[in-house]
Amino acid sequence: MEERLHAGMLSDGQTSIPIQMMSLTERDGRITPQWFRLETEEHEIRLYRIEQVVSRDEKRYVGIREKQFICKIRMGDTCKTLEVRYNVETQRWRIFQFL
């Protein structure tokens, strides 16, 4: 199953879409994503608000440390669940996959 951005809409499947994320950081260092922007294939900028953070975890894969967030967003009339990850070393956000 592969997810990608197509014709200005997010579709199902595995993906790695770089995004601009607005997040809050608590005094104890806990990160909470709020909304993100991404560029479509038509070079339009789309903004999506995160309605709920379902879970959060930290992953290590081949020595790469990432913070994982399972989030729900609203896309028009539908609600999508997706996994976003924050790379601690490079400080970059990406949509990892759609669930």
Secondary structure, DSSP 4 states (H G I P E B T S, - for coil): ---EEETTEEESSEEEEEEEEEEEE-TTS-EEEEEEEEE-TTS-EEEEEEEEEEEEEEEEETTEEEEEEEEEEEETTEEEEEEEEEETTTTEEEEEEE-
